[in-house]
Amino acid sequence: DHNLFYASEKCILYHIQWIRGIYIASYKKPRIYNYRIYIKLDDGSTFEATMARDRFAFEELFLEMLKVEDRRDRWNKNLKGITFKSKQNQIADFIKNLPFELTPEQSQSIVDITKDFELDKPMNRLLEGDVGTGKTMVAIVASLITHLNGFKTLYMAPTEILARQHYETYKKFLPNLDIKIITGSKKDDDAHNADVLIGTHAILFSKEELKDVGLVIIDEQHRF
C-alpha cells in the first residue's frame, strides 16, 4: 500500500492499493487544478504522478460538463418561453436606415437570435466578439424585436461607465423607445416601466417589480 497526496498547505492523504500490477485509488476529489500530486512509497521516497493529476483534472472537468448538459436538457424539456414574431419588415427597415452596413457576422447573429425568439423555449445564447465588433448593435436589434412584440428588455452591464455607454447608444438608435438607467449613483424616475432598462447589478436590488420582461441581456457575464 502507498499514499498519494497533494502538495499544498492543506495536505490531504489518499489511499493507493496495489492490485495485480494496477494502482487503485480511493479518494475524495477536491479541486485539483493548482495541486501537484505525488505518490509516496514505503521507503519514504516520492515521485510526481503527473498522469494521475491530469486524469483527475480531466475527470473533474468531464463531470462538470455532464452537469451543464443535464441542466441544459432539463431547461429544454421543462421551461417554456415567450414566442416572439420576427417582425421582419420593421427590422429590415430599421437596419436599412442605419448609417452603416451590418457585417455578415452581425446579420447572422440577428438571424440566429430571431430563430430563437420564434421558439417556445427560453433563449440561452452567448454572443462573443472582440471590442468593436458590433455586439451592442445586435443587442439593440434584439431589443427592438422584443419591443415590437410588446415586451421589455433588461440590460445589465458590469460597470457604471459601461452602463452609461449602452444607455447613450440605445438612446441614439432607438429614440422612440423609453430608455431608462439604474446604477449605484443614478436612477431614472419610473424606470420599471421603461421599454429598455439598462443598469448595473443595482437593477437586482430595485424595489419596483419589473413586469413583462421578454429579454435579458448580461454584458460581460464573466465579470459578475
N, C-alpha and C positions, 0 to 999 in steps of 0.2 A: 504494500500500500504506500502511496505517496500523497503529498499535499500539493494542491495547486492554489496559488494565492495571487492577489492583485497588489501591485506595488503602489501604495498610496498611504497617506497618513492614517486612514481608516483601513487597516489591513484585514481582509476577510478571508478565512481559510475555507477551502473546499476539499472534499474527499475524492481521491482518484483511486480506482481499483483496477488492478491489472488482471484481465481475464483473457486467457488464450491469445496472448500477444496484442490485445487491444486495451487502450486506456478507456475506462468507462467513468464518466464524471457525474457526480451528484452535486448540484449547485443550485443556489437561489440567485437567479440572474439579476445583477444590478445594471445600471447604465455604465457601459464599459468603454466608451469611446476614448476617454482620457487615461485609461489604465494600461499598465504593462503587465502581462500575465506570465508567471513563472511556474515551473514545476520543481518542487523541492524533493530531492532524492534522500534515501535513508542515510547516506553518508554525510548529509548536510550540504552537499553541493546543489546548485540550482542551474537551470537553463531556461532561457526565454521561450515561451510557447507561442511564437508568432502565429502559427496556423490556428491554434486554439483561439487566440484573440480575434483573428479575422473571422473565424467561424461563429463566435459568439456575437460579434458585431453584425454579421450577415443575418443571423437568426433574429436579433432584436429588430433590425430594420424590416425583415420579412414579416414578423408578427405585427409590427406597426402598420405595414401596408395592408395586411389582411383586415385589420380593424378599420382602416379607411375604406376598403372595399365593402366591408359589412355595413358601415354607416351609409355609404352611397347606395347600396342595394336597398336598405330599409327606407332611405329617402325616396327613391324612385317608386317603391311599392306602396308606401303608406301616406306620403304627403301629397296634398292636392294644391295646385297653384291657380293663379288667375289667368284665364285665357285672354290674350290681347289680340285685336285685329291689327294687321300690319300697317294700315293707313298708307299704302304705297303712294298714292297720288300726292298727299300732303307732304310726305317725307321727300319725295322726288322734287317737289317744288322748293322745299327748304334747301336741299343740297344744291339744286341748280342756282339758287340765289346767293350762295356763299361766295366770298371774294377770292376763293381759291378752289382748286380741284382736290377731291379726296384721293389719297393714294390707293392703289389696289388692295393693300392690306387693310386700310380703314374700311373700304367698301365691303370687303369680305367679312370683316368683323361685324359690321352692321347687318349683313345678310344672316350670319350665324345667330346673332342675338335676336333678330326678328323671328327666326325659326323657333328659337327657344320660347319667345313670347307667345307663339301660337299653340304651344303645348299646354296640357292641363297639369303639368308638374312644375314645381318651383325651379327657376333657373339658378344654377350654381356654376358660374363661368369665371375663369381667370383671363383677364386681358393684360398681356405682358408686352412691354416695349421700352426702349430707351427713352430718355428725356428728349422731348421734342418730336416724337414720332406721331403724335396726334391722338393719344388715348382720350384726352378730355373731350375732343370733338365727337368721338364715338359715344362717350357717355352722354353728351348733350343730345345727340340724335335719339339715344335710348330713352332719355328723359322726355323728349318731345313725344315719342310714341306713347309713353306712359300717360302723359297729359292728355293726348288726343283720345285715349281710352277712358278718361275720367278718373285717373288715379294720380297720386303724388309720388315724388321722388325724394328720398332721403340720401344725402351725400355726406359721408363722414371722411374728414381728412386728418392726418396725424398732428398737424401743427396749425396754429392760428394764421401764420403767414400764408400757408398753402390754402387754407380755407378761404381767406380773403381773395386770393388769386382766382380760385374757382368761382367765387361769388361774382367778381367783376367779369369774368369770361362768360358766365351764364347770362348775366345782365346784358352783355353786348350782343350775344347771338340769339337770345330768347327774350327780347324786350317786352313782348306782350304777356309774358308769364309773370306770376307773382313769385319773386325770388327773395328768400329771407335767409338770414345768417344767425347762428348761435355759436359763440365761443366763450371762453372764460371771462373775457372783458367786454363783450358786446352781445346784446340780444335784441333783435328786432321785435317790435310790437306785433302781436297776433301771429307769431312765427309758425305756430302749429297748424294754421290754416293755409300756409303757403303752398303754391304748386310745386316748388322745389325748395327744400330746406337743406342748407349747407352749413356745416359746422365741424367742430372738433368733437372729442368724446363728451363734451359738455351736453351734447344732444341726449346722451344716455341718461342724464340726470335732470332733464326737463320735467317739470311737474305737469305740464299740459299733455293730454293724451293726443297722440298722433294718429289720426284716422285716415282710412283709405290710402294707405301707403302701398303702392304697387311695385316699386323698385327701390332697392337699397344698394348703394354703391359705396364700397370701402376702398379708399385710396391708400396705397402702400400698406397693405394689410400686415406685412411682416413687421411694421413698426408699432403695432398695437400690442 
